[in-house]
């Protein structure tokens, strides 16, 4: 996420290579669209997981909670230590 947000030209080259996109207007638009929604701290969306759980376990009751599938302890440690913030300092 850090590299994506801080090195636009690199990211656009990756999109061009693997997405086989040659139009710079499309590359720029793709970068802009994703940069706006990428979180600074890489945590999964519990709301997104809930959507997937509901789709996967339609016939189950009760549905599992999204928190059952997530362990943010490593991300919490990285954030608490200041590592993630240090990535964005220039």
N, C-alpha and C positions, 0 to 999 in steps of 0.2 A: 504494500500500500504506500509505503514511504517512497519507494522508487517511482511508482506510478505517478504520485502527486508532485514529486520534485524533479523529475527528469522526463519532461513531456516528449522531447524528440526521441529518446530511447524507446519510450512506450509506443510511440507512433510507428517506429521502425519494426517493433515486435508485431504490432497489429498488421502492418503491411506484409511482413513475411509470412506469418501463420494464418492470417485471414485472407491473404492474397488480394489485398486492397491496394490499388495504385493511385486512387484519387485523393489528393491531399485534403480536399474539402470534407470528404467522408472520414478520413483519418482524424482530422481536427474535431469534427462533430462527435465522433465516437469517443475521443479522449474527453471532451468537454462533458458529455453526458455521464460517463462513468466517474469522472473526477468529482462531480457534484454529489454523488451518492456513496462513494467509498468512505468508510469510517476511518478515522485516524487511529483508533484502537481496534484491533481485529477481534471482535467478538461476534459470535453467530447471533442472528436475529431470532429471538424466542417466538416472535409473532410468525416469522417464516417457517420455523420448525413446527409450530402448532398447525399451520396450514397443511404441511406435509404429513403430519401425524393423522390429522382428520381424514386426509385422502387415503392413507395407507391402512388405517385401522378402522374403517367405517363400521364394521360389524362387531367391534370390541366395545365392551363397556365395563368399567370406566376406561376412558382413553388415558394413555400414559401422558404424563406432563412433560413438556419440552425440557425442563430443567433436569430430567432423568438422563438425558442424552448429552448434556453439556458439562464440561469441566473448565471453568475459566481461571483456575488457580494459577496456571503459568502466566497467562496474560495479566492477571491481577498483580503478580509478583513483578513482572516487567514494568507495568505502569507505576506501581508503588516505588520501585527502585529509581524511577526517573529515566529509565532507558528509552521508553517510547518518546517522551518529550525531548530527549537529547537528540533524537534522529531529526527532528524538525528545526532545531536551532542551527543557524548558519553562521 
